Amino acid sequence: EFQHMLGHHPYTNVLDGAEEIMKEKGVDSLIEEKDQESDPDVFSSFPLMRLHPFHTPSWYHRYQHIYAPFLFALMTLAKVFQQDYEVAVSKRLYHIDAKVRYGSMWNVTRFWGMKFITTIYMMGLPIYFHGVVNGIALFVIGHLACGELLATMFIVNHVIEGVSYAKKDLKGTAVDDDDAKKSNQEKVVGKPVTMLGDTPMDQTRAQAVENSTKDADQKPIPLIPFNDWAAVQCQTSVNWAPGSWFWNHFSGGLSHQIEHHLFPSLCHTNYAYIQDVVENTCAEYGVPYQSEPSLVVAYGKMINHLKYLGRAKSE
C-alpha cells in the first residue's frame, strides 16, 4: 500500500537522480532528507534488475529477460516474509516515511496481531489438515502463482517498449557529485524520454497542433507541459486489451492502466466505459496514449524491453 499509493502512483517511472547518485556511493540519507517523489517500483529491484535507463547496467542484466519471470513469482512471498516486517520495524519503506501508520502503537499492535492470525489460517490450518509437507507446499505454490500473475500484470503496464521514463534533477543544473549535496535546491521532473532517448509526446503534440489548425474556427489547443502530472502518467503507462470488460474485471482494472493512474479513486468497473473518452482527449491535446491489443502482446514487448534494458548504455 505504501509503495503503490505513496510512491508509484504519484511519481510513475520517475527517479530522483541526485538520490540515486548518493546511493551508488553507498550513502543512505536520513529519511528526513530524502525526496519522496520517486517511484520505488523502478528502483527497488536494482541492482538485481535494471528497470530504469538511469541505472548503470551490470553484466548479469544481459540475462534479466530470462530470469525475470522466475523472480516475479517471488513477489508476494517477499512482501509477506520480508517487506511487511521491515516496514513495521524501521517505520520506513525505502524513501517513504511510514510513521504516519507505524508511529501509532495501536497500529503496530494490530499489525503483529493480524500477522499471527493470517499465519495460522494460511499456513497453520493447511499443515494441520494436510501434513507439514503438503501444507507448506500448498502455501508456497499459492504464493508463487499469485506473485507471478500479479507481477506480470503490473510490469507490462510500465516497463515495456515505447514507454517513457522521467528523472528528477536539481533545477537548472545537471546532477553531478556537487549537485547531489545541494539539498536546498529545488528538484523538478525533467522531460520524459524512452529508452532510446526520444520523447513520443513531441510527435503527438505536433500532430494535435496540426489538426487544430485545419479548422479556422477552432481555437488553438493549449500546449500541455511535458512534465505535467497527468501527461507524465500517460507517457509512463500502457494499456492492454483496452475496452475489454472481461480483462478489466480479471485484472482488477490493471488492463486500463492509464485510466487507473489518472482516476485512482474511480471504481475500476468504470474504466472500460471511459477508455475511449480518455484516448480521444489525449489525442486532442497531443498527449501519448499507448495500448497493446492483448496481455500476450504486452508480455512479449515487456520481455524484449527487459532484454534491451540489460544492455550497456553504449550498445
PAZAPA-4460 file (N, C-alpha, C; in steps of 0.05 Angstrom, whole numbers, plus 32768, in hexadecimal, padded with zeros to 4 digits):
% residues 315
    n_x    n_y    n_z   ca_x   ca_y   ca_z    c_x    c_y    c_z   seq   type   mol
   8011   7FE8   8000   8000   8000   8000   8011   8019   8000     1      E     A
   8026   801A   8012   8037   8031   8013   8046   8035   7FF8     2      F     A
   8051   801F   7FEF   8061   8020   7FD6   804F   8027   7FBE     3      Q     A
   8037   801C   7FBD   8026   8021   7FA6   8019   803C   7FA6     4      H     A
   800E   8044   7FBD   7FFE   805D   7FBE   800F   8076   7FC3     5      M     A
   8025   8073   7FD3   8035   808B   7FDA   804E   808D   7FC9     6      L     A
   8055   8078   7FBB   806D   8079   7FAA   8067   8076   7F8D     7      G     A
   805B   8060   7F85   8058   805A   7F69   8043   806C   7F5B     8      H     A
   802C   806F   7F68   8016   807D   7F5A   801B   809A   7F55     9      H     A
   8025   80A9   7F68   8029   80C6   7F62   8041   80CB   7F50    10      P     A
   8055   80BA   7F50   806E   80BF   7F42   8077   80A8   7F31    11      Y     A
   8065   80A0   7F1F   8069   8088   7F0F   8082   808A   7EFD    12      T     A
   8094   8076   7EFF   80AD   8074   7EEF   80BF   808D   7EF3    13      N     A
   80BB   809B   7F0A   80CC   80B2   7F10   80E1   80AA   7F23    14      V     A
   80FA   80B2   7F1E   8110   80AB   7F2F   811E   80C5   7F39    15      L     A
   8125   80C6   7F53   8134   80DC   7F5E   8151   80D8   7F57    16      D     A
   815B   80E7   7F43   8176   80E4   7F3A   818B   80E9   7F4F    17      G     A
   8187   80FE   7F5F   819B   8105   7F74   819C   80EF   7F89    18      A     A
   8185   80E5   7F91   8185   80D0   7FA6   8192   80B6   7F9C    19      E     A
   818E   80B0   7F82   819A   8097   7F77   81B8   8099   7F76    20      E     A
   81C3   80B1   7F70   81E0   80B5   7F70   81EB   80B1   7F8C    21      I     A
   81DD   80BB   7FA0   81E5   80B7   7FBC   81E5   809A   7FC4    22      M     A
   81D1   808B   7FBA   81CF   806F   7FC1   81E6   805F   7FB3    23      K     A
   81EE   8067   7F9B   8204   805A   7F8E   821E   805D   7F9D    24      E     A
   8220   8073   7FAC   8238   8078   7FBC   8236   806A   7FD8    25      K     A
   821F   805C   7FDC   821C   804E   7FF6   8211   8060   800C    26      G     A
   8206   8077   8004   81FC   808A   8018   81DD   8088   8019    27      V     A
   81D3   8080   8030   81B6   807F   8034   81AD   8096   8045    28      D     A
   81A0   80AA   8039   8198   80C2   8046   8183   80BC   805C    29      S     A
   8182   80CE   806F   816D   80CC   8083   8152   80CF   8076    30      L     A
   813E   80C2   8081   8123   80C3   8076   8119   80DF   8073    31      I     A
   8121   80F1   8086   8118   810D   8085   8124   811C   806E    32      E     A
   813B   8112   8064   8149   8120   804E   8142   8115   8033    33      E     A
   8133   80FF   8032   812D   80F2   8018   8116   8101   800A    34      K     A
   8118   8102   7FF0   8102   810D   7FE0   80F0   80F5   7FDA    35      D     A
   80D7   80F6   7FE3   80C6   80DF   7FE1   80B8   80DD   7FC5    36      Q     A
   80BE   80F0   7FB3   80B2   80F0   7F99   80C3   80DE   7F86    37      E     A
   80C1   80C4   7F8A   80D0   80B1   7F7A   80C1   8097   7F7B    38      S     A
   80C2   8088   7F65   80B2   8070   7F62   80C1   8057   7F6B    39      D     A
   80BA   804B   7F82   80C9   8034   7F8B   80C6   801B   7F79    40      P     A
   80B2   801B   7F68   80AE   8004   7F56   80C5   8002   7F42    41      D     A
   80D3   8018   7F3C   80E8   8017   7F28   8104   8018   7F35    42      V     A
   8106   801D   7F4F   8121   801C   7F5B   8124   8007   7F71    43      F     A
   810E   7FFD   7F7C   8111   7FE9   7F92   811C   7FCF   7F88    44      S     A
   8119   7FC8   7F6F   8124   7FAF   7F64   8141   7FB1   7F5C    45      S     A
   814C   7FC9   7F5B   8168   7FCC   7F54   817A   7FC8   7F6C    46      F     A
   8190   7FBA   7F6A   819E   7FB2   7F51   8197   7F96   7F46    47      P     A
   8184   7F88   7F53   817C   7F6E   7F49   8171   7F70   7F2C    48      L     A
   8161   7F84   7F27   8156   7F89   7F0D   8159   7FA7   7F06    49      M     A
   815E   7FAD   7EED   8160   7FC8   7EE3   8146   7FCF   7ED5    50      R     A
   8136   7FE0   7EE2   811C   7FE8   7ED7   811A   8005   7ED0    51      L     A
   8130   8014   7ED3   8130   8030   7ECC   814A   8036   7EBD    52      H     A
   8149   8044   7EA7   8161   804A   7E97   8177   8059   7EA6    53      P     A
   8170   8067   7EBB   8184   8077   7ECA   8198   8065   7ED8    54      F     A
   818F   804D   7EE1   81A1   803B   7EEF   81B7   802F   7EDD    55      H     A
   81CE   802B   7EE9   81E4   8020   7EDA   81E1   8001   7ED8    56      T     A
   81E1   7FF6   7EC0   81DD   7FD9   7EBD   81F5   7FC9   7EC5    57      P     A
   81F1   7FB1   7ED0   8206   7F9E   7ED7   8205   7F87   7EC3    58      S     A
   8219   7F76   7EC3   821B   7F60   7EB0   8202   7F4E   7EB1    59      W     A
   81F8   7F49   7ECA   81E2   7F36   7ECC   81C8   7F41   7EC3    60      Y     A
   81C6   7F5B   7EC0   81AD   7F66   7EB5   81A7   7F5E   7E99    61      H     A
   81BC   7F54   7E8B   81B8   7F4A   7E70   81A5   7F32   7E6F    62      R     A
   81A2   7F25   7E87   8191   7F0D   7E88   8178   7F12   7E98    63      Y     A
   8172   7F2B   7E9F   815B   7F31   7EB0   8140   7F29   7EA2    64      Q     A
   8140   7F2A   7E88   8127   7F22   7E7A   8122   7F04   7E7C    65      H     A
   8137   7EF5   7E84   8134   7ED9   7E88   812D   7ED2   7EA5    66      I     A
   813A   7EDF   7EB8   8135   7ED8   7ED4   811E   7EE8   7EE0    67      Y     A
   8116   7EFE   7ED3   8101   7F0F   7EDE   80E7   7F00   7EE4    68      A     A
   80DC   7EEF   7ED2   80C3   7EE1   7ED8   80C5   7ED0   7EF1    69      P     A
   80DD   7EC5   7EF7   80E0   7EB5   7F0F   80DF   7EC7   7F28    70      F     A
   80EA   7EDF   7F26   80E9   7EF2   7F3C   80CD   7EFC   7F41    71      L     A
   80BE   7EFF   7F2C   80A2   7F08   7F2E   8093   7EF7   7F42    72      F     A
   8097   7EDD   7F41   8088   7ECA   7F51   808D   7ECE   7F6F    73      A     A
   80A4   7EDB   7F76   80AB   7EDF   7F92   80A0   7EF8   7F9E    74      L     A
   8091   7F08   7F8E   8088   7F22   7F97   8079   7F22   7FB1    75      M     A
   8064   7F12   7FB3   8053   7F13   7FCB   8061   7F05   7FE2    76      T     A
   8072   7EF1   7FDD   8081   7EE4   7FF3   8094   7EF8   7FFF    77      L     A
   80A1   7F08   7FEE   80B3   7F1D   7FF9   80A5   7F32   8009    78      A     A
   808D   7F38   8000   807D   7F4C   800F   8075   7F41   802A    79      K     A
   806B   7F29   802B   8060   7F1D   8044   8076   7F18   8058    80      V     A
   808D   7F0E   804F   80A2   7F05   8061   80B9   7F19   8065    81      F     A
   80BA   7F2E   8054   80D0   7F42   8057   80C6   7F5E   8059    82      Q     A
   80B8   7F68   8045   80B1   7F84   8044   809F   7F8D   805B    83      Q     A
   808B   7F7D   8060   8078   7F84   8075   8086   7F89   8090    84      D     A
   8098   7F77   8097   80A6   7F79   80B0   80BA   7F90   80B1    85      Y     A
   80C7   7F94   809A   80DB   7FAA   8099   80CD   7FC5   809C    86      E     A
   80B6   7FC9   8090   80A7   7FE2   8092   809D   7FE6   80AF    87      V     A
   8093   7FD2   80BB   8088   7FD4   80D6   809E   7FDA   80EA    88      A     A
   80B5   7FCF   80E7   80CB   7FD2   80FA   80DA   7FED   80F5    89      V     A
   80E1   7FF2   80DB   80F1   800A   80D5   80DF   8023   80D2    90      S     A
   80C5   801F   80CE   80B2   8035   80CA   80B9   8046   80B1    91      K     A
   80C3   8038   809D   80C9   8044   8083   80C8   802F   806E    92      R     A
   80C1   8037   8055   80C2   8025   803E   80D3   8033   8029    93      L     A
   80EC   802A   8027   80FF   8037   8015   8102   8054   801D    94      Y     A
   80F7   8066   800C   80FA   8083   8011   80E0   808F   801D    95      H     A
   80CC   807E   8023   80B2   8087   802C   80B0   8084   804A    96      I     A
   80A8   809A   8058   80A5   809A   8075   808B   808C   807C    97      D     A
   808D   8076   808B   8075   8067   8092   806B   806C   80AE    98      A     A
   8076   8081   80BB   806D   8087   80D6   8050   8090   80D7    99      K     A
   8045   8099   80C1   8029   80A1   80C0   8017   8089   80C9   100      V     A
   8021   8071   80C5   8012   8059   80CF   801F   804C   80E6   101      R     A
   8039   8045   80E3   8046   8036   80F8   8052   8047   810E   102      Y     A
   804C   8061   810E   8053   8071   8124   803E   806E   813B   103      G     A
   8028   8061   8134   8013   805B   8147   8016   8040   8153   104      S     A
   8018   803E   816E   801B   8024   817B   8003   8012   8175   105      M     A
   7FEB   801D   8172   7FD4   800D   816C   7FD7   8000   8151   106      W     A
   7FE1   800E   813D   7FE4   8002   8123   7FFA   7FED   8123   107      N     A
   800F   7FF2   8132   8025   7FDE   8135   801A   7FC4   8141   108      V     A
   800B   7FC8   8157   7FFF   7FB0   8164   7FEC   7FA2   8151   109      T     A
   7FDC   7FB1   8142   7FCA   7FA5   812F   7FD9   7F96   8119   110      R     A
   7FEF   7FA0   8111   7FFF   7F93   80FC   8009   7F78   8106   111      F     A
   8015   7F76   811E   801F   7F5D   8128   8008   7F49   812D   112      W     A
   7FF1   7F53   8136   7FDA   7F42   813A   7FD0   7F36   8121   113      G     A
   7FCE   7F46   810C   7FC4   7F3C   80F2   7FD8   7F2A   80E5   114      M     A
   7FF2   7F2F   80E9   8006   7F1D   80DE   8003   7F01   80EB   115      K     A
   7FFE   7F01   8105   7FFB   7EE7   8113   7FE2   7ED8   8109   116      F     A
   7FCC   7EE7   8106   7FB3   7EDA   80FD   7FB5   7ED0   80E1   117      I     A
   7FC1   7EE0   80CE   7FC3   7ED7   80B3   7FD6   7EBF   80B0   118      T     A
   7FEB   7EBF   80C0   7FFE   7EA8   80BF   7FF0   7E8F   80C8   119      T     A
   7FDE   7E91   80DB   7FCF   7E79   80E5   7FBD   7E6E   80CF   120      I     A
   7FAD   7E80   80C3   7F99   7E75   80B0   7FA5   7E70   8094   121      Y     A
   7FBB   7E7D   808D   7FC6   7E79   8072   7FDB   7E63   8072   122      M     A
   7FE8   7E5E   8089   7FFD   7E4A   808A   7FF7   7E35   809F   123      M     A
   7FEE   7E3E   80B7   7FE9   7E2B   80CC   7FD3   7E17   80C6   124      G     A
   7FBC   7E21   80BC   7FA5   7E0F   80B6   7FAC   7DFB   809F   125      L     A
   7FB8   7E04   8089   7FC0   7DF0   8075   7FD3   7DDB   807F   126      P     A
   7FE5   7DE3   8091   7FF8   7DCF   809D   7FE8   7DBC   80AF   127      I     A
   7FD5   7DC6   80BE   7FC6   7DB5   80D0   7FB5   7DA0   80C1   128      Y     A
   7FA9   7DA9   80AB   7F97   7D97   809D   7FA5   7D85   8088   129      F     A
   7FBC   7D8F   807D   7FC9   7D80   8067   7FE5   7D77   806D   130      H     A
   7FEF   7D7D   8085   800B   7D75   808C   801E   7D8C   8086   131      G     A
   8036   7D8B   8092   8049   7DA0   808F   8052   7DA5   8072   132      V     A
   805A   7D8F   8065   8064   7D92   8049   804E   7D9D   8036   133      V     A
   8037   7D91   8037   8022   7D99   8025   8017   7DB5   802C   134      N     A
   8015   7DBB   8046   800B   7DD5   804F   801E   7DEB   8046   135      G     A
   8038   7DE8   804A   804B   7DFC   8041   804C   7DFE   8023   136      I     A
   804A   7DE7   8015   804A   7DE7   7FF8   8032   7DF7   7FED   137      A     A
   801A   7DF3   7FF9   8002   7E01   7FF0   8006   7E1F   7FF4   138      L     A
   8012   7E27   800A   8016   7E43   8011   802A   7E4F   7FFC   139      F     A
   8040   7E42   7FF7   8054   7E4C   7FE5   804A   7E4D   7FC8   140      V     A
   803D   7E38   7FBF   8033   7E37   7FA4   801E   7E4D   7F9F   141      I     A
   800D   7E51   7FB3   7FF9   7E66   7FB1   8006   7E82   7FAE   142      G     A
   801B   7E87   7FBE   8029   7EA1   7FBD   8038   7EA4   7FA2   143      H     A
   8045   7E8E   7F99   8053   7E90   7F80   8041   7E96   7F69   144      L     A
   8029   7E8A   7F68   8016   7E8F   7F53   800B   7EAC   7F55   145      A     A
   8005   7EB4   7F6D   7FFB   7ECF   7F72   8010   7EE4   7F6A   146      C     A
   8029   7EE0   7F73   803F   7EF2   7F6D   8044   7EF5   7F4F   147      G     A
   8044   7EDE   7F41   8049   7EDE   7F24   8034   7EEE   7F16   148      E     A
   801B   7EE9   7F1D   8004   7EF6   7F0F   8004   7F14   7F15   149      L     A
   8007   7F1C   7F2E   8006   7F38   7F35   801E   7F47   7F29   150      L     A
   8036   7F3C   7F2C   804D   7F4A   7F22   804C   7F4D   7F04   151      A     A
   8042   7F39   7EF6   803F   7F3B   7ED9   802D   7F51   7ED1   152      T     A
   8015   7F52   7EDE   8002   7F67   7ED6   800A   7F83   7EDF   153      M     A
   801D   7F84   7EF3   8027   7F9E   7EFB   803C   7FA8   7EE8   154      F     A
   8050   7F97   7EE2   8068   7FA1   7ED3   8062   7FA7   7EB6   155      I     A
   804F   7F99   7EAA   8049   7F9F   7E8D   803D   7FBB   7E8A   156      V     A
   8034   7FC7   7E9F   8028   7FE1   7E9D   803C   7FF8   7E9D   157      N     A
   8055   7FF3   7EA6   8067   8009   7EA9   8084   8003   7E9F   158      H     A
   808A   7FEA   7E9B   80A5   7FE3   7E91   80A1   7FD4   7E77   159      V     A
   809F   7FE2   7E62   8097   7FD7   7E48   80A0   7FE9   7E32   160      I     A
   80A3   7FDE   7E1A   80AC   7FED   7E03   809A   8006   7DFF   161      E     A
   80A7   801D   7DFA   8098   8035   7DF5   8092   8046   7E0D   162      G     A
   8094   803B   7E25   808D   804A   7E3D   80A3   805E   7E43   163      V     A
   809C   8074   7E51   80B0   8089   7E58   80B8   8087   7E75   164      S     A
   80CF   8092   7E7A   80DA   8094   7E96   80E1   80B1   7E9C   165      Y     A
   80DF   80B8   7EB5   80E5   80D4   7EBD   80FA   80D3   7ED4   166      A     A
   8109   80E9   7ED6   811D   80EB   7EEB   811A   8106   7EF8   167      K     A
   811B   8106   7F12   8118   8120   7F21   8134   812A   7F28   168      K     A
   813B   8141   7F1D   8155   814C   7F21   8153   8167   7F2F   169      D     A
   816A   8171   7F38   816B   818C   7F44   8166   81A0   7F2E   170      L     A
   8154   81B3   7F34   814B   81C6   7F20   8162   81D7   7F15   171      K     A
   8163   81D7   7EFA   8177   81E8   7EED   8193   81DD   7EEC   172      G     A
   8197   81C5   7EF6   81B1   81BA   7EF6   81B1   819C   7EED   173      T     A
   81C8   8192   7EE7   81CA   8175   7EE2   81D1   8169   7EFD   174      A     A
   81C7   8151   7F02   81CC   8144   7F1B   81E8   8137   7F1B   175      V     A
   81FB   8143   7F2A   8216   8137   7F2C   821D   8136   7F4A   176      D     A
   8236   8130   7F50   823E   812B   7F6C   8238   8143   7F7D   177      D     A
   823E   815B   7F74   8239   8173   7F84   821C   8179   7F87   178      D     A
   820D   8175   7F71   81F0   817C   7F72   81E2   816A   7F85   179      D     A
   81EA   8151   7F87   81DC   813E   7F99   81DD   8146   7FB6   180      A     A
   81F0   8157   7FBC   81F3   8160   7FD8   81E3   8179   7FDE   181      K     A
   81D8   8186   7FC9   81CA   819F   7FCC   81AC   8199   7FD1   182      K     A
   81A6   818F   7FE9   818B   8187   7FEE   8177   819E   7FF0   183      S     A
   8182   81B7   7FF1   8170   81CE   7FF3   8166   81D7   7FD8   184      N     A
   8171   81CC   7FC2   8168   81D3   7FA8   814E   81C5   7FA1   185      Q     A
   813E   81D2   7F91   8124   81C6   7F88   8129   81B0   7F74   186      E     A
   811B   819A   7F76   811D   8184   7F63   8104   8184   7F52   187      K     A
   8107   8180   7F38   80F0   817F   7F26   80F1   8166   7F15   188      V     A
   80DA   815D   7F0C   80D9   8146   7EFA   80DF   8150   7EDE   189      V     A
   80F3   8143   7ED1   80FB   814B   7EB7   80E8   8140   7EA1   190      G     A
   80EF   8145   7E89   80DF   813C   7E72   80E1   811D   7E70   191      K     A
   80CA   810F   7E72   80CB   80F2   7E6F   80D5   80E9   7E54   192      P     A
   80E7   80D4   7E54   80F2   80CA   7E3C   80F0   80AB   7E3C   193      V     A
   80F1   809F   7E25   80F1   8082   7E23   810D   8078   7E27   194      T     A
   8110   805D   7E26   812A   8051   7E28   813D   805A   7E12   195      M     A
   8131   8061   7DFB   8141   806A   7DE4   8148   8088   7DE6   196      L     A
   813D   8096   7DFA   8143   80B2   7DFD   8131   80C5   7DEF   197      G     A
   811C   80BB   7DE2   8109   80CD   7DD5   80F0   80D1   7DE6   198      D     A
   80E0   80E5   7DDF   80C8   80EB   7DEE   80B0   80E9   7DDC   199      T     A
   80A0   80D4   7DDF   8088   80D0   7DCD   8075   80E8   7DCE   200      P     A
   8075   80F7   7DE4   8063   810D   7DE6   806A   8124   7DD3   201      M     A
   8083   8124   7DCA   808B   8138   7DB5   807A   8134   7D9C   202      D     A
   8077   811A   7D94   8068   8114   7D7C   804A   8118   7D80   203      Q     A
   8040   810E   7D97   8023   8110   7D9B   801A   812D   7D9F   204      T     A
   802B   813D   7DAC   8024   8159   7DB0   8024   8168   7D95   205      R     A
   8038   8162   7D84   8039   816F   7D6A   8021   8168   7D59   206      A     A
   8019   814E   7D5B   8002   8145   7D4C   7FE8   8153   7D55   207      Q     A
   7FE6   8156   7D6F   7FCE   8163   7D7A   7FCC   8180   7D71   208      A     A
   7FE3   818E   7D71   7FE4   81AA   7D68   7FDC   81AC   7D4B   209      V     A
   7FE7   8199   7D3B   7FE0   8199   7D1E   7FC2   8195   7D19   210      E     A
   7FB7   8182   7D28   7F9A   817D   7D25   7F89   8194   7D2D   211      N     A
   7F92   81A3   7D42   7F82   81BA   7D4C   7F83   81D1   7D38   212      S     A
   7F97   81D3   7D28   7F9A   81E9   7D15   7F8B   81E4   7CFB   213      T     A
   7F81   81CC   7CF7   7F72   81C6   7CDF   7F57   81D3   7CDF   214      K     A
   7F4C   81D8   7CF7   7F32   81E5   7CF9   7F36   8202   7D01   215      D     A
   7F30   8214   7CF0   7F34   8231   7CF5   7F24   823B   7D0D   216      A     A
   7F0D   822E   7D12   7EFC   8237   7D28   7F05   822C   7D43   217      D     A
   7F16   8218   7D43   7F1E   820B   7D5C   7F35   821B   7D69   218      Q     A
   7F33   821F   7D83   7F48   822C   7D91   7F61   821A   7D93   219      K     A
   7F79   8226   7D93   7F91   8216   7D96   7F91   8207   7DB1   220      P     A
   7F9A   81EF   7DB1   7F9A   81E0   7DCA   7FB1   81E9   7DDB   221      I     A
   7FAD   81E9   7DF5   7FC4   81F0   7E07   7FD9   81DB   7E07   222      P     A
   7FF2   81E3   7E08   8008   81D0   7E08   800B   81C5   7E25   223      L     A
   8007   81AB   7E28   800A   819E   7E42   8027   819A   7E48   224      I     A
   8031   81A3   7E60   804D   819F   7E67   8054   8181   7E67   225      P     A
   806D   817B   7E5F   8076   815F   7E5E   8075   8153   7E7A   226      F     A
   807B   8163   7E8F   807C   8158   7EAA   8062   815E   7EBA   227      N     A
   804D   8165   7EAC   8033   8167   7EB9   802C   814C   7EC5   228      D     A
   8021   814D   7EDE   801C   8133   7EEC   800C   811F   7EDB   229      W     A
   7FF5   8128   7ED1   7FE4   8116   7EC1   7FF2   810C   7EA8   230      A     A
   8001   811E   7E9B   8010   8117   7E83   8025   8102   7E89   231      A     A
   8032   8105   7EA0   8047   80F1   7EA8   803A   80D6   7EAD   232      V     A
   8022   80D6   7EB9   8014   80BC   7EBD   800F   80AE   7EA3   233      Q     A
   8007   80BE   7E8F   8001   80B2   7E74   801B   80A9   7E66   234      C     A
   8030   80B8   7E69   8049   80B1   7E5B   8057   8099   7E68   235      Q     A
   8051   8094   7E81   805F   807E   7E8F   804E   8065   7E94   236      T     A
   8035   8066   7E89   8023   804F   7E8D   8019   8044   7E72   237      S     A
   8013   802A   7E72   8009   801D   7E5A   7FF1   800C   7E60   238      V     A
   7FDD   800D   7E4F   7FC6   7FFB   7E52   7FCA   7FE2   7E42   239      N     A
   7FBA   7FCD   7E48   7FB9   7FB6   7E37   7F9C   7FAC   7E37   240      W     A
   7F94   7FA1   7E21   7F77   7F98   7E1D   7F64   7FAF   7E24   241      A     A
   7F68   7FC7   7E1A   7F57   7FDE   7E21   7F3A   7FDA   7E19   242      P     A
   7F28   7FE2   7E2A   7F0C   7FE0   7E25   7F00   7FC5   7E2B   243      G     A
   7F11   7FB1   7E32   7F07   7F96   7E38   7EFC   7F95   7E55   244      S     A
   7EE2   7F8E   7E57   7ED6   7F8B   7E71   7EE2   7F74   7E80   245      W     A
   7EE7   7F5D   7E72   7EF1   7F45   7E7F   7F0D   7F4A   7E8B   246      F     A
   7F1F   7F55   7E7B   7F3B   7F58   7E85   7F3C   7F6F   7E9A   247      W     A
   7F2B   7F82   7E98   7F29   7F97   7EAC   7F21   7F8B   7EC7   248      N     A
   7F0D   7F79   7EC6   7F04   7F6B   7EDE   7F19   7F58   7EE9   249      H     A
   7F25   7F48   7ED7   7F38   7F34   7EDE   7F51   7F41   7EEC   250      F     A
   7F5A   7F58   7EE1   7F72   7F65   7EEC   7F6C   7F79   7F02   251      S     A
   7F53   7F7C   7F09   7F4C   7F90   7F1D   7F52   7FAD   7F13   252      G     A
   7F4F   7FB1   7EF9   7F53   7FCC   7EEE   7F70   7FD1   7EE4   253      G     A
   7F82   7FBE   7EE9   7F9E   7FC2   7EE1   7FA1   7FC4   7EC3   254      L     A
   7F8F   7FB7   7EB4   7F92   7FB8   7E96   7F8D   7FD5   7E8C   255      S     A
   7F7E   7FE5   7E9B   7F7A   8001   7E94   7F8C   8012   7EA6   256      H     A
   7FA5   800F   7EA3   7FB8   801B   7EB6   7FB8   803A   7EB5   257      Q     A
   7FB5   8044   7E9D   7FB5   8062   7E9A   7F9D   806E   7EA9   258      I     A
   7F86   8062   7EA5   7F6E   806C   7EB4   7F71   8068   7ED2   259      E     A
   7F7E   8051   7ED9   7F83   804B   7EF5   7F94   8060   7F02   260      H     A
   7FA8   806A   7EF4   7FBA   807E   7EFF   7FAE   809A   7EFE   261      H     A
   7F9E   80A0   7EEA   7F92   80BA   7EE9   7F7B   80BE   7EFC   262      L     A
   7F6D   80A8   7F02   7F55   80A9   7F14   7F57   8092   7F29   263      F     A
   7F6B   8094   7F3B   7F70   807E   7F4E   7F58   807A   7F61   264      P     A
   7F48   808E   7F65   7F31   808A   7F78   7F18   8080   7F6A   265      S     A
   7F19   807D   7F50   7F02   8074   7F41   7F01   8055   7F41   266      L     A
   7EEA   804A   7F46   7EE7   802D   7F47   7EF0   8021   7F2B   267      C     A
   7EFF   800C   7F2C   7F0B   8001   7F13   7EF6   7FF6   7F00   268      H     A
   7EDE   7FF1   7F0A   7EC9   7FE6   7EF8   7EC1   7FFB   7EE3   269      T     A
   7EC8   8014   7EE7   7EC1   802A   7ED4   7ED6   802F   7EBF   270      N     A
   7EEE   8023   7EC3   7F04   8029   7EB1   7EFE   8023   7E93   271      Y     A
   7EF1   800C   7E8F   7EEB   8004   7E73   7ED8   8018   7E65   272      A     A
   7EC8   8026   7E75   7EB4   8038   7E6A   7EC0   8054   7E64   273      Y     A
   7ED5   805C   7E72   7EE1   8076   7E6E   7EFA   8075   7E5D   274      I     A
   7F03   805D   7E56   7F1C   8059   7E48   7F1D   8069   7E2E   275      Q     A
   7F08   8067   7E1E   7F08   8075   7E04   7F08   8094   7E08   276      D     A
   7EFB   809D   7E1D   7EFA   80BA   7E23   7F17   80C4   7E2A   277      V     A
   7F24   80B4   7E3A   7F40   80BB   7E42   7F52   80BB   7E2A   278      V     A
   7F50   80A6   7E19   7F61   80A4   7E02   7F5C   80BB   7DEF   279      E     A
   7F43   80C2   7DEA   7F3D   80D8   7DD7   7F46   80F3   7DE3   280      N     A
   7F44   80F6   7DFD   7F4E   810F   7E09   7F6C   8112   7E07   281      T     A
   7F7A   80FB   7E0B   7F97   80FC   7E08   7F9F   8103   7DEC   282      C     A
   7F91   80F8   7DD8   7F97   80FF   7DBC   7F91   811C   7DB7   283      A     A
   7F7C   8127   7DC2   7F75   8143   7DBE   7F8A   8156   7DC8   284      E     A
   7F96   814F   7DDF   7FAA   8161   7DEB   7FC7   8158   7DE7   285      Y     A
   7FCB   8144   7DD6   7FE6   813D   7DCF   7FF5   812D   7DE5   286      G     A
   7FE7   811E   7DF5   7FF3   810E   7E0A   7FF4   80F1   7E01   287      V     A
   800B   80E3   7E03   800C   80C7   7DFA   7FF8   80B5   7E09   288      P     A
   7FEE   80A2   7DFA   7FDB   808E   7E06   7FE3   8074   7DF9   289      Y     A
   7FF3   8064   7E07   7FFC   804A   7DFC   7FEC   8033   7E07   290      Q     A
   7FE3   8021   7DF6   7FD5   800A   7DFE   7FDD   7FF2   7DEC   291      S     A
   7FDC   7FDB   7DF8   7FE2   7FC2   7DE9   7FC9   7FB1   7DE7   292      E     A
   7FC6   7FA2   7DD2   7FAD   7F93   7DCD   7FA7   7F7D   7DE1   293      P     A
   7FBB   7F72   7DEE   7FB7   7F5C   7E01   7FCD   7F5A   7E15   294      S     A
   7FC8   7F4A   7E2A   7FDD   7F46   7E3E   7FF5   7F37   7E32   295      L     A
   7FEF   7F24   7E20   8005   7F15   7E13   8018   7F27   7E04   296      V     A
   800D   7F39   7DF4   801D   7F4C   7DE5   802D   7F5E   7DF8   297      V     A
   801F   7F68   7E0D   802D   7F7A   7E20   8043   7F6B   7E2F   298      A     A
   803E   7F51   7E35   8053   7F41   7E43   806B   7F3E   7E31   299      Y     A
   8067   7F38   7E18   807E   7F35   7E05   808E   7F4E   7E03   300      G     A
   8080   7F65   7E01   808E   7F7F   7DFF   809D   7F86   7E19   301      K     A
   8092   7F7D   7E30   809F   7F82   7E49   80B9   7F72   7E4B   302      M     A
   80B8   7F58   7E43   80D0   7F48   7E43   80E6   7F53   7E31   303      I     A
   80DE   7F5C   7E19   80F1   7F69   7E07   80FD   7F82   7E13   304      N     A
   80EC   7F91   7E21   80F6   7FAA   7E2D   8109   7FA4   7E44   305      H     A
   8104   7F8F   7E54   8117   7F88   7E69   8132   7F80   7E5D   306      L     A
   8130   7F72   7E46   8149   7F6A   7E38   8159   7F83   7E30   307      K     A
   814B   7F96   7E25   8158   7FAF   7E1C   8163   7FBF   7E34   308      Y     A
   8154   7FC0   7E4A   815D   7FCE   7E62   8176   7FC1   7E6E   309      L     A
   8179   7FA7   7E69   8190   7F98   7E74   81AA   7F9E   7E66   310      G     A
   81A9   7FAB   7E50   81C2   7FB1   7E41   81D0   7FC9   7E4D   311      R     A
   81EA   7FCB   7E46   81FA   7FE2   7E4F   81F0   7FFB   7E41   312      A     A
   81F3   8012   7E4E   81E9   802B   7E43   81F6   8032   7E28   313      K     A
   820E   8028   7E23   821C   802E   7E0A   8213   801D   7DF3   314      S     A
   8204   8007   7DF8   81FB   7FF5   7DE3   81E2   7FFF   7DD5   315      E     A
***
